Amino acid sequence: MSANAAQNTGDAAYRITIPREKLLGRPELLKLVDESVSYRWMGPGGHIMAYPIRNHQLINMVLLHPDRCDTEESWTATGPKSHMTEFYSNWSPTVRALLDLVEEKEIPEWKLKILTPLLSWVEGNVALMGDACHPTLPYVAQGAAQAAEDAGVLAAVLSLISDKEDIHIALLIYSELRKARGETAVASASKTRDALHLPDGPDQLLRDEAIRKASRGECNSPDLWGDKSFQASIWGVDIQQQAVDSFDYLYRHTAAKPQYGVFSATYHFISDPSILSGTIYTDARGGKTYRKNLDRILVVMKDILGLKR
Ligand SMILES: Cc1cc2nc3c(=O)[nH]c(=O)nc-3n(C[C@H](O)[C@H](O)[C@H](O)COP(=O)(O)OP(=O)(O)OC[C@H]3O[C@@H](n4cnc5c(N)ncnc54)[C@H](O)[C@@H]3O)c2cc1C
């Protein structure tokens, strides 16, 4: 694992729900809650997702917009409704009609941040999972889904060992199965952001045409959430089954090969950690050897750099 600060993406999200009874007598809005369909609106710098929840009794809306920088980084930040309606004031009449129905109150607002991929998700017998290691822009609806995959794989690999000495190897197998896949979901969401938030102009017109063509099966969609091949790669994989099926193979290979441990102790003796941050080899059983090696490697590196011991 490494010290790795979360970075602003420049985006923030409002989340609102609108009860069905507020839509009565408005057929053009009522269909949004009655049909089992998700709606996506795109515009310069933002987009909106809306879909029915609670057995068609509520419309759930996630409204993405540029972070005003003063958006608080908090589990419970809110913003005034006027900020929200201002940003979407020239969007589709349907969007404006829905926002008109929202009560004049503080609206929950999330600052959206991501991490550059971590060097490792596992150290000794500790593993990271969920947003702690792969916070994902919610643009391909995969943050919690990938966290659930983490949990499924962890449950599988830990259930397949019978000796607590093997916990570290089980965690390495978890990481082998999950890290690249989780990070692909993160990258896909960031890529989708670029497509969805284009300013009006030639690129936006090309995007719209590509989305239309993709809906007829004529090409891939720049909106990965709606792209058939992306959907197959995300929804068409039973990662827990894969963990069970490949466990013996991965166990043999993980136990046999040296593993990377993350060298994160550079801060002790050098001011610019980037000069030395990298990886060191440890044996597959991890933690203890890693710590023993680390002391020795620090001494060697001080020698290389001509630093006093
Ligand atoms: C606007 C928005 C829309 C989203 N839409 C989707 C979607 O459609 N589909 C999807 O799959 N994902 C979506 N996500 C992503 C999803 O919400 C997250 O990926 C998911 O909640 C991550 O789960 P987690 O358990 O890793 O972390 P969290 O849900 O963040 O849980 C972490 C928990 O730890 C607690 N905690 C923090 N610090 C401490 C501490 N020191 N001690 C004790 N407890 C602590 C927190 O209170 C929290 O309850 C969306 C996210 C946002 C912001």
The ligand as an ORCA input file, in Angstrom:
! r2SCAN-3c Opt
* xyz 0 1
  C     -23.435     10.188     -6.139
  C     -23.013      8.745     -6.120
  C     -23.724      7.800     -6.873
  C     -23.325      6.451     -6.868
  N     -24.016      5.537     -7.631
  C     -23.608      4.249     -7.653
  C     -24.309      3.266     -8.444
  O     -25.286      3.569     -9.109
  N     -23.857      1.982     -8.421
  C     -22.766      1.618     -7.704
  O     -22.390      0.430     -7.729
  N     -22.096      2.519     -6.937
  C     -22.487      3.814     -6.901
  N     -21.812      4.730     -6.123
  C     -20.608      4.305     -5.414
  C     -20.912      3.630     -4.085
  O     -21.713      4.454     -3.267
  C     -19.587      3.345     -3.378
  O     -18.675      2.754     -4.278
  C     -19.794      2.390     -2.216
  O     -20.648      2.973     -1.258
  C     -18.453      2.034     -1.576
  O     -18.685      1.179     -0.497
  P     -17.610      1.039      0.651
  O     -18.214      0.095      1.632
  O     -16.277      0.712      0.083
  O     -17.454      2.484      1.267
  P     -18.570      3.391      1.970
  O     -19.945      3.098      1.458
  O     -18.053      4.775      1.849
  O     -18.536      2.873      3.463
  C     -17.489      3.255      4.334
  C     -18.095      3.321      5.716
  O     -17.043      3.476      6.657
  C     -17.448      4.435      7.612
  N     -16.216      4.997      8.180
  C     -15.357      5.876      7.621
  N     -14.352      6.142      8.458
  C     -14.569      5.410      9.571
  C     -13.860      5.241     10.789
  N     -12.721      5.860     11.021
  N     -14.386      4.409     11.702
  C     -15.539      3.730     11.461
  N     -16.243      3.840     10.328
  C     -15.764      4.673      9.390
  C     -18.278      5.447      6.837
  O     -19.137      6.151      7.688
  C     -19.043      4.524      5.886
  O     -20.235      4.070      6.442
  C     -22.201      6.064     -6.101
  C     -21.512      7.015     -5.327
  C     -21.908      8.341     -5.335
  C     -21.160      9.332     -4.477
*
